[in-house]
């Protein structure tokens, strides 16, 4: 089984992989250690072979990409011209970007509100000002979804509403 290298995983699933009593995650981890592209196979295989989690799979890679007629093997490069459609799509990820393109700086500053040289802040940062909002830490367990989270939720709700969704979970190619 192979899937996207970009995944969104629940805390409960990660705890199952790390400290769960089932031996499947550890067995597969040892198996995939010496395989090519393990990051595209491990979580997908554990999820689809775990009765507790196999009905939680969304069989969609959650990427925004463009395809031009000239290249059928890989998506086109995303630029500033794609930002509005990419943002409106609600996709959690975007692919492919030119190296060091201004679109990446725009996404960091305008969509993720990431300061240069910093990581994206969350509810655990309660400081104010533009210098370093994480100088004053807050509650590490706080999660405050922003506007982008609402777009991703809408994107997922649309995918889950398709009649064919449940028949396409854990499909092997």
C-alpha positions as CSV (number, residue, x, y, z in Angstrom):
1,X,0.0,0.0,0.0
2,X,1.4,3.4,-1.0
3,X,0.0,6.9,-0.3
4,X,0.9,10.5,0.0
5,X,3.9,11.5,2.0
6,X,1.8,14.3,3.5
7,X,-0.6,13.1,6.1
8,X,-2.7,14.4,8.9
9,X,-2.8,12.0,11.9
10,X,-4.8,12.1,15.0
11,X,-3.2,12.1,18.5
12,X,-5.1,8.9,19.3
13,X,-3.6,7.1,16.3
14,X,0.0,8.3,17.1
15,X,-0.4,7.1,20.7
16,X,-1.5,3.8,19.3
17,X,1.6,3.6,17.1
18,X,4.0,4.6,20.0
19,X,2.6,3.1,23.2
20,X,-0.3,0.9,22.0
21,X,-0.5,-2.8,23.1
22,X,-0.9,-4.0,19.5
23,X,2.4,-5.1,18.0
24,X,1.4,-4.2,14.4
25,X,2.9,-0.6,14.4
26,X,6.3,-1.8,15.7
27,X,6.4,-4.8,13.4
28,X,5.6,-2.7,10.4
29,X,8.2,0.0,11.5
30,X,10.9,-2.7,11.5
31,X,9.7,-4.0,8.1
32,X,9.6,-0.6,6.4
33,X,12.9,0.5,7.8
34,X,14.8,-0.9,4.9
35,X,12.1,-0.3,2.2
36,X,12.2,2.5,-0.4
37,X,9.8,5.4,0.3
38,X,8.7,4.2,3.8
39,X,7.1,7.6,4.5
40,X,4.6,6.8,1.7
41,X,3.7,3.4,3.1
42,X,4.0,3.1,6.9
43,X,1.1,5.1,8.2
44,X,-1.2,4.1,5.4
45,X,-0.5,0.4,6.1
46,X,-0.9,0.7,9.9
47,X,-4.2,2.7,9.4
48,X,-5.7,0.3,6.9
49,X,-4.8,-2.8,8.9
50,X,-6.0,-1.5,12.3
51,X,-9.7,-2.2,13.0
52,X,-9.8,0.7,15.3
53,X,-8.6,3.2,12.7
54,X,-9.3,1.8,9.2
55,X,-12.7,3.6,8.9
56,X,-11.0,7.0,9.7
57,X,-9.0,7.1,6.5
58,X,-9.8,9.9,4.0
59,X,-8.5,8.5,0.7
60,X,-7.4,11.9,-0.7
61,X,-4.0,13.4,-0.6
62,X,-5.4,16.9,0.4
63,X,-3.0,18.6,-2.0
64,X,-3.7,21.6,-4.3
65,X,-1.9,21.1,-7.5
66,X,-2.1,22.2,-11.1
67,X,-1.6,20.0,-14.1
68,X,-0.6,21.4,-17.5
69,X,-1.0,19.5,-20.7
70,X,2.8,19.4,-21.3
71,X,3.6,17.3,-18.2
72,X,1.4,14.4,-17.4
73,X,3.8,12.8,-14.9
74,X,4.1,15.6,-12.3
75,X,2.1,18.7,-11.3
76,X,3.0,22.1,-12.6
77,X,4.8,24.7,-10.5
78,X,2.6,26.8,-8.3
79,X,3.3,30.6,-8.3
80,X,1.8,33.8,-7.0
81,X,-0.9,33.5,-9.7
82,X,-2.2,30.3,-8.0
83,X,-2.4,31.7,-4.4
84,X,-6.0,32.8,-4.5
85,X,-7.3,29.5,-6.0
86,X,-5.0,27.5,-3.7
87,X,-6.3,29.3,-0.6
88,X,-9.9,29.1,-1.6
89,X,-9.6,25.3,-2.3
90,X,-9.2,24.5,1.4
91,X,-6.5,21.9,0.6
92,X,-4.1,21.4,3.5
93,X,-1.1,21.1,1.3
94,X,0.2,22.5,-2.0
95,X,2.6,21.0,-4.5
96,X,5.0,21.8,-6.5
97,X,6.7,25.1,-5.7
98,X,9.8,26.6,-7.4
99,X,12.8,26.7,-5.1
100,X,13.1,30.0,-3.2
101,X,10.0,31.4,-5.0
102,X,8.3,34.5,-3.5
103,X,5.1,32.5,-3.3
104,X,6.6,30.5,-0.4
105,X,7.4,33.8,1.5
106,X,3.8,35.0,0.8
107,X,2.3,31.8,2.2
108,X,4.5,32.1,5.3
109,X,3.6,35.7,5.9
110,X,0.0,36.1,4.8
111,X,-1.5,32.6,5.2
112,X,0.5,31.1,8.1
113,X,1.4,34.4,9.7
114,X,4.9,33.0,10.3
115,X,7.6,35.5,11.2
116,X,10.9,35.2,9.3
117,X,13.2,32.6,11.0
118,X,10.4,31.5,13.3
119,X,7.9,28.6,13.3
120,X,4.2,29.0,12.9
121,X,2.7,30.0,16.3
122,X,-0.3,28.5,17.9
123,X,-2.4,28.8,21.0
124,X,0.6,28.1,23.2
125,X,2.1,31.5,22.3
126,X,0.4,34.4,24.2
127,X,3.0,37.1,23.8
128,X,2.1,40.2,21.8
129,X,4.0,42.1,19.3
130,X,5.9,41.3,16.1
131,X,9.2,40.3,17.6
132,X,8.5,36.9,19.1
133,X,5.0,36.0,20.3
134,X,6.3,32.8,21.9
135,X,8.5,34.7,24.4
136,X,5.5,34.4,26.7
137,X,4.3,30.7,26.6
138,X,0.7,29.8,27.2
139,X,-1.1,26.5,27.7
140,X,0.5,23.9,25.6
141,X,-2.8,22.0,25.3
142,X,-4.6,24.9,23.7
143,X,-5.6,24.5,20.1
144,X,-7.2,27.6,18.4
145,X,-8.1,26.8,14.8
146,X,-7.8,29.8,12.5
147,X,-9.4,30.7,9.2
148,X,-7.3,28.1,7.3
149,X,-8.6,25.3,9.6
150,X,-12.1,26.3,8.7
151,X,-11.3,26.0,5.0
152,X,-9.7,22.6,5.5
153,X,-12.8,21.5,7.5
154,X,-15.0,22.5,4.6
155,X,-12.7,20.8,2.1
156,X,-12.9,17.5,4.1
157,X,-16.7,17.8,4.6
158,X,-17.2,18.1,0.9
159,X,-15.0,15.0,0.3
160,X,-16.8,13.0,3.0
161,X,-20.2,13.9,1.5
162,X,-19.5,12.0,-1.7
163,X,-21.6,8.8,-1.9
164,X,-18.5,6.8,-3.0
165,X,-16.4,7.9,-0.1
166,X,-16.9,5.0,2.2
167,X,-16.3,2.4,-0.6
168,X,-12.9,4.0,-1.4
169,X,-11.3,3.8,2.1
170,X,-8.1,1.7,2.2
171,X,-8.2,0.9,-1.5
172,X,-5.1,-0.9,-2.7
173,X,-3.8,-0.1,-6.2
